[in-house]
Amino acid sequence: MDILVENITKTYGTQKALDNLSFQVKTGEILGFLGPNGAGKTTTMKAITCYITPNEGTITVGGKSVHEVPDEVKSSIGYLPENNPLYLDMTVVDYLTFIGELQGVSKANIQAQVEKMIRLCGLNLEKHKKIGQLSKGYKQRVGLAQALIHDPEVLILDEPTTGLDPNQIIEIRKLIKEIGREKTVILSSHILAEVEATCDRVLIINKGQIVADGTPESLRKEAQGKELLKVGISTSERNEAYKALADLDEVETVSFIDTDASLFEIESGTGCSSVEAIFKMCVHKGWYITQLTPVEKNLEDVFRELTQGN
């Protein structure tokens, strides 16, 4: 089920939370939604799930308008908000049964659906415990289970791994990827490595506007710009090696990473590569190259460049 967001704007008094925002999410796609605090991520998710109404623009989920048929849209969406509100005095089974009834799961199917969610979310050993007795990780699992109880075609997850330990993050990440094979998923997170490992596509929002949209790999390549190399040379003449590298026409800047190991970071000139020139220079000097590897920007570098100053 596709999600189409077209030119939505949302203001709170004089503050513009969303500014003419547009994007589309395809069926079976896991979209990572990134941005600094206050960028508009949660506002966008609340608009898609019909919790708030934009001042301008349109949103359709599976071709249905959130303005015209909000109840139908809600029935097709599973939503896990950031604060994961739960009834702590209820057992896991009772809570999921209650949520299933609220979501319109038939009486004939509700027990089977609750059992399916308990199995899918790894809650079997905890199912008869009160939710208040569970760890943070298991509470998040319960939150995912309630979002999935009515078998929605769209899943909206706002910071689903907040407060989890590394093992729990890996488990929830695996679960989301399995779910994403069949459903449309929007995942908001501050953990960039998690987004990079989980999502098919990344959308970065800043000040209510989209500043980047693409796969993690395409965003890294787009931000790469000039060639950046890490070069190690086996020679005791470190200063001579530094000067020889700096004198190459293809090299724009050279800096020491480790003077003891003669390890350098080299930035090539615009539109060119200095790899061949470095090889030839080292052969001419009789030096061995101990390392020559490209330095790639990660998603954190891309995020920082696009949202810096906020």
C-alpha positions as CSV (number, residue, x, y, z in Angstrom):
1,M,0.0,0.0,0.0
2,D,1.6,3.2,-1.2
3,I,1.8,6.4,0.9
4,L,1.7,9.7,-1.0
5,V,2.4,13.0,0.8
6,E,1.8,16.1,-1.4
7,N,2.8,19.7,-0.4
8,I,1.8,19.4,3.2
9,T,2.3,22.4,5.5
10,K,1.7,22.4,9.3
11,T,2.1,25.5,11.5
12,Y,1.9,25.9,15.3
13,G,1.3,29.5,15.9
14,T,4.2,31.3,14.2
15,Q,6.3,28.1,13.9
16,K,6.2,26.2,10.6
17,A,6.8,22.6,11.5
18,L,6.3,21.3,7.9
19,D,7.0,23.4,4.9
20,N,5.4,22.2,1.6
21,L,6.6,18.6,2.2
22,S,6.2,16.0,-0.5
23,F,7.4,12.4,-0.8
24,Q,6.1,8.9,-1.7
25,V,6.7,5.5,-0.1
26,K,6.1,2.3,-2.2
27,T,4.6,-0.9,-1.0
28,G,7.2,-3.2,0.5
29,E,9.6,-0.4,1.1
30,I,11.2,0.4,4.4
31,L,11.8,4.2,4.6
32,G,14.2,5.6,7.1
33,F,13.0,9.1,8.3
34,L,15.9,11.2,9.7
35,G,16.3,14.7,11.0
36,P,17.4,16.7,14.0
37,N,15.1,17.3,16.9
38,G,12.3,19.6,15.8
39,A,12.8,18.9,12.1
40,G,9.2,17.7,11.6
41,K,9.5,13.9,11.6
42,T,6.9,13.2,14.3
43,T,4.6,15.8,12.9
44,T,4.7,14.1,9.5
45,M,4.0,10.7,11.1
46,K,1.1,12.1,13.1
47,A,-0.3,13.6,9.9
48,I,-0.1,10.3,8.0
49,T,-1.8,8.5,10.9
50,C,-4.6,11.1,11.1
51,Y,-3.6,12.3,14.6
52,I,-3.2,15.8,13.3
53,T,-4.5,17.7,10.3
54,P,-2.1,19.7,8.1
55,N,-2.9,23.3,7.3
56,E,-2.3,22.7,3.6
57,G,-1.6,19.7,1.3
58,T,-3.0,16.2,0.8
59,I,-2.0,12.7,2.1
60,T,-3.3,9.5,0.7
61,V,-2.7,6.0,2.0
62,G,-3.5,3.3,-0.6
63,G,-5.4,5.9,-2.6
64,K,-7.5,6.9,0.4
65,S,-7.4,10.5,1.6
66,V,-6.7,11.1,5.3
67,H,-9.0,14.1,5.1
68,E,-12.0,12.4,3.5
69,V,-11.9,8.9,5.0
70,P,-9.7,9.0,8.1
71,D,-11.3,6.0,9.8
72,E,-10.5,3.8,6.7
73,V,-6.9,5.1,6.6
74,K,-6.5,4.4,10.3
75,S,-7.7,0.8,9.9
76,S,-4.9,0.1,7.4
77,I,-2.1,1.6,9.6
78,G,-0.2,0.2,12.6
79,Y,1.4,3.0,14.6
80,L,4.1,2.8,17.4
81,P,4.5,6.3,18.8
82,E,7.8,7.4,20.4
83,N,6.5,7.2,24.0
84,N,4.8,3.8,23.4
85,P,1.8,4.2,25.7
86,L,0.8,0.9,27.3
87,Y,-1.6,-0.2,30.1
88,L,1.0,-1.4,32.6
89,D,-1.4,-3.2,34.9
90,M,-2.7,-5.5,32.1
91,T,-1.0,-8.7,31.1
92,V,0.5,-8.9,27.6
93,V,-2.3,-11.3,26.5
94,D,-5.1,-9.2,27.9
95,Y,-3.7,-6.0,26.5
96,L,-3.2,-7.4,23.0
97,T,-6.7,-8.9,23.1
98,F,-8.1,-5.5,24.1
99,I,-6.2,-3.7,21.4
100,G,-7.4,-6.3,18.8
101,E,-11.0,-5.7,19.8
102,L,-10.5,-1.9,19.5
103,Q,-9.0,-2.4,16.0
104,G,-11.9,-4.5,14.9
105,V,-10.4,-7.9,14.8
106,S,-13.3,-10.4,14.7
107,K,-14.1,-12.5,17.8
108,A,-13.5,-15.7,15.8
109,N,-10.0,-14.6,14.9
110,I,-8.8,-12.6,17.8
111,Q,-7.2,-15.4,19.9
112,A,-5.3,-16.7,16.9
113,Q,-4.1,-13.2,16.0
114,V,-2.9,-12.5,19.6
115,E,-1.0,-15.8,19.6
116,K,0.5,-15.0,16.2
117,M,1.7,-11.6,17.5
118,I,3.1,-13.1,20.6
119,R,5.1,-15.6,18.5
120,L,6.2,-13.0,15.9
121,C,7.4,-10.5,18.5
122,G,9.1,-13.1,20.8
123,L,6.8,-12.6,23.7
124,N,5.8,-16.2,24.5
125,L,7.7,-16.4,27.9
126,E,6.3,-13.0,28.9
127,K,2.7,-13.2,27.7
128,H,1.1,-13.8,31.2
129,K,3.2,-11.1,32.9
130,K,1.9,-7.6,33.6
131,I,3.4,-5.1,31.1
132,G,4.7,-3.0,34.0
133,Q,7.0,-5.9,35.0
134,L,8.6,-6.1,31.6
135,S,12.0,-4.7,30.6
136,K,12.2,-1.8,28.2
137,G,13.0,-4.2,25.3
138,Y,10.0,-6.3,25.9
139,K,7.7,-3.3,26.3
140,Q,8.9,-2.2,22.8
141,R,8.0,-5.7,21.6
142,V,4.5,-5.3,23.0
143,G,4.3,-1.9,21.3
144,L,5.2,-3.5,18.0
145,A,2.7,-6.3,18.6
146,Q,-0.2,-3.9,19.3
147,A,0.7,-2.0,16.1
148,L,0.5,-5.2,14.1
149,I,-2.4,-6.9,15.8
150,H,-4.9,-6.0,13.1
151,D,-2.5,-7.0,10.3
152,P,-2.2,-3.5,8.8
153,E,-0.6,-2.9,5.4
154,V,1.3,0.2,6.6
155,L,3.5,0.4,9.7
156,I,4.7,3.7,11.2
157,L,7.4,3.4,13.8
158,D,8.6,6.5,15.7
159,E,11.9,5.7,17.4
160,P,11.2,2.0,17.9
161,T,14.5,1.2,19.6
162,T,14.7,4.0,22.1
163,G,16.3,2.9,25.3
164,L,17.1,-0.6,24.1
165,D,20.5,-2.4,24.6
166,P,22.6,-3.4,21.5
167,N,21.2,-7.0,21.6
168,Q,17.6,-5.8,21.7
169,I,18.2,-3.3,18.9
170,I,19.5,-6.1,16.7
171,E,16.5,-8.3,17.5
172,I,14.0,-5.4,16.8
173,R,15.9,-4.5,13.6
174,K,15.6,-8.1,12.4
175,L,11.9,-8.1,13.2
176,I,11.3,-4.9,11.3
177,K,13.1,-6.2,8.2
178,E,11.0,-9.3,8.2
179,I,7.8,-7.3,8.5
180,G,9.0,-4.9,5.8
181,R,9.0,-7.7,3.2
182,E,5.2,-7.5,3.1
183,K,4.3,-4.1,4.4
184,T,5.1,-0.4,3.8
185,V,7.2,0.8,6.7
186,I,8.3,4.3,7.8
187,L,10.9,4.2,10.5
188,S,12.1,7.2,12.4
189,S,15.3,6.9,14.4
190,H,18.3,8.9,15.8
191,I,20.5,5.8,15.4
192,L,22.0,6.3,12.0
193,A,23.7,2.9,11.8
194,E,20.3,1.3,12.5
195,V,18.7,3.2,9.6
196,E,21.5,2.3,7.3
197,A,21.3,-1.4,8.2
198,T,17.5,-1.6,8.2
199,C,16.1,0.7,5.5
200,D,15.9,0.5,1.8
201,R,15.7,4.3,1.4
202,V,16.5,7.3,3.6
203,L,14.7,10.6,3.7
204,I,16.4,13.4,5.6
205,I,14.2,16.3,6.8
206,N,15.4,19.6,8.2
207,K,13.3,22.6,9.2
208,G,10.2,20.9,7.8
209,Q,11.7,20.3,4.3
210,I,13.3,17.4,2.6
211,V,17.1,17.9,2.2
212,A,18.0,14.4,0.9
213,D,16.2,11.4,-0.5
214,G,17.8,8.2,-1.7
215,T,19.4,4.9,-0.7
216,P,22.1,5.0,2.0
217,E,24.7,4.1,-0.6
218,S,23.5,6.8,-3.1
219,L,23.5,9.5,-0.4
220,R,27.1,8.6,0.6
221,K,28.3,8.7,-3.0
222,E,26.5,12.0,-3.7
223,A,28.1,13.6,-0.7
224,Q,31.5,12.1,-1.4
225,G,32.7,14.9,-3.7
226,K,36.5,14.8,-4.1
227,E,38.4,11.6,-3.8
228,L,39.7,11.0,-0.3
229,L,42.5,8.4,0.3
230,K,44.3,6.9,3.3
231,V,47.9,6.2,2.2
232,G,50.6,4.4,4.1
233,I,54.2,4.4,2.8
234,S,57.0,2.3,4.1
235,T,59.9,4.8,4.5
236,S,61.8,6.4,7.3
237,E,61.8,9.7,5.3
238,R,58.4,10.8,6.5
239,N,58.8,14.5,5.7
240,E,60.2,13.6,2.3
241,A,57.2,11.4,1.6
242,Y,54.9,14.2,2.7
243,K,56.5,16.6,0.3
244,A,56.5,14.2,-2.6
245,L,52.8,13.5,-2.2
246,A,52.1,17.3,-1.9
247,D,54.0,18.0,-5.1
248,L,51.8,15.7,-7.2
249,D,49.6,17.6,-9.6
250,E,46.6,15.4,-8.8
251,V,46.8,16.0,-5.0
252,E,45.1,19.0,-3.5
253,T,45.9,18.4,0.2
254,V,48.0,16.1,2.4
255,S,47.8,15.6,6.1
256,F,49.5,13.2,8.6
257,I,47.2,10.6,10.2
258,D,50.1,8.9,12.0
259,T,53.6,10.3,11.7
260,D,55.3,7.2,13.2
261,A,53.7,4.9,10.6
262,S,54.0,7.4,7.7
263,L,50.2,7.3,7.2
264,F,48.6,10.1,5.3
265,E,45.2,11.4,4.3
266,I,45.1,12.7,0.8
267,E,42.4,14.7,-0.9
268,S,42.6,14.6,-4.7
269,G,41.7,17.6,-6.9
270,T,38.2,18.1,-8.3
271,G,37.3,15.5,-10.9
272,C,40.5,13.5,-10.7
273,S,42.1,10.6,-9.0
274,S,45.6,10.6,-7.6
275,V,45.9,6.8,-7.2
276,E,48.0,6.2,-10.3
277,A,50.2,9.2,-9.6
278,I,50.9,7.9,-6.1
279,F,51.8,4.4,-7.4
280,K,54.2,5.8,-10.0
281,M,55.8,8.2,-7.5
282,C,56.4,5.4,-5.0
283,V,57.9,3.1,-7.6
284,H,60.2,5.9,-8.7
285,K,61.3,6.5,-5.1
286,G,61.6,2.8,-4.3
287,W,59.0,3.0,-1.5
288,Y,56.5,0.3,-0.6
289,I,52.9,1.2,-0.3
290,T,51.5,-0.4,2.9
291,Q,48.0,1.0,2.5
292,L,46.0,2.8,-0.1
293,T,42.2,2.8,0.6
294,P,39.4,5.2,-0.3
295,V,37.8,6.9,2.7
296,E,34.0,6.9,2.3
297,K,31.6,9.1,4.1
298,N,29.1,7.3,6.3
299,L,25.4,8.3,6.8
300,E,26.4,10.2,9.9
301,D,28.7,12.5,7.8
302,V,25.9,13.1,5.3
303,F,23.4,13.8,8.0
304,R,25.7,16.3,9.8
305,E,26.5,18.1,6.5
306,L,22.8,18.5,5.6
307,T,21.6,19.6,9.0
308,Q,24.5,21.4,10.6
309,G,23.8,24.6,12.4
310,N,20.5,23.2,13.8
